[in-house]
Amino acid sequence: MSKINVKGLIATTPRFVRGLSGEYASFRLAEAIQIKGKHAINWFTIVGEKEMATQIETSFAKGDRVSIKGELQIIDWDNGDQTGTTAQIIATQIKMTKAVRRVAA
């Protein structure tokens, strides 16, 4: 695995799971980039385990801008109908990068 730092927008509601193998949380992150003057988006699946899962569950929401440090995993998948590749980051640190004003519903 390679170390990676990314900044982006939490694009999905974080999902928290308690299972037999422990706790984890995950969400999709959109990172805006420019390549040769053109705008593009890198998509990552962010996974937090143990204490990081609890931090994600209690501190972050869809729409938050965050900075993430972690370990990059490239996962090839095949579901029978389609094949693809997912860039997944096992987060070791997550921080807010911009204050987000939340309004209670």
N, C-alpha and C positions, 0 to 999 in steps of 0.2 A: 504494500500500500504506500501511496505517496501523500505527503503532507500538503494541505491546500488551505488557502484563505480566500473567502468570497464574501461579497456584499450584495444584498439584494432584498427583494420583497417577498414576504411569506404569502404565497399565492393560494394556499388551501388551508382550511381549518385544521390545526394540529390534531392528530389522532393519537390517543393515549391507550395503551394496551397493557393489562396485567395478565401474564400467562404463567405456565408451569416453569418456563425458563427465565422468568423475571419480568421486569417492567421495561417498556420502551415507548417512545413517542416518535412520530414522523410527520413530515409535511413536505410540500413541494416549494422550492425556492426559485424565483425568476431573477436572473442576473442580467442586467442590460449591459451590452458591450458594443463597441464599434470596430468594424473590420473594414479597412480601406475606405473609411468615410461613410459606411453604411451601418445602420442600426440593426442589431440582432439580439436575441435572447438565448442565454444558456439556461437550461433547466436542470435542477438537481433534486434528488430525493434526499432529505436530511433526516438522519436517524440519531436519536439520543437514547442512551441506555442508562439504567439505574438512576443516579442522582440527576443526571442531565435530562432524563425523561420527566422527572418531577418538575424541574425548572421550566421545561417547555410547556408542560401542562398548566402551570400556575402563572407564568410570566409573559407568554407570547400568544398572539392571535393573528388571524388572517389580516393582511394589510400592514403589519409591522415591518419596518425596515431594520434589517439586522446585519451584523458582521459575524461570520462563522469561521472558526478554525477547526480542522479535523483531518481525518484520513480518507482519501479518495479511493473508492472501489468502483471499477467498471464491471458491470454485470450484463452478460449476454443472456437473453431469455427467448423462449419459444413456447407459445401456448397452444400449439397445434394449428392455429389459423394464421398467426403472424409471428414474426421474429423481430427482435430489436435489441437495443443496448440502452442501459440505464446508468447514469452517473450518480452514484450514491456517496454521500459524505457521512461518516460516523463522527458526529460532532464531539469535540473536546471542550469547546468554549463557544458561547453565543452571547452577543451583546447587542443592545439597541443602538442604532446609528443615528436616529433622528427621533425626537419626541413626537409621539402620536397622541392626539387628543381623543379620548374615548368618551362617548356620550351614552349614559345608561338608557336602556330602552323602556 
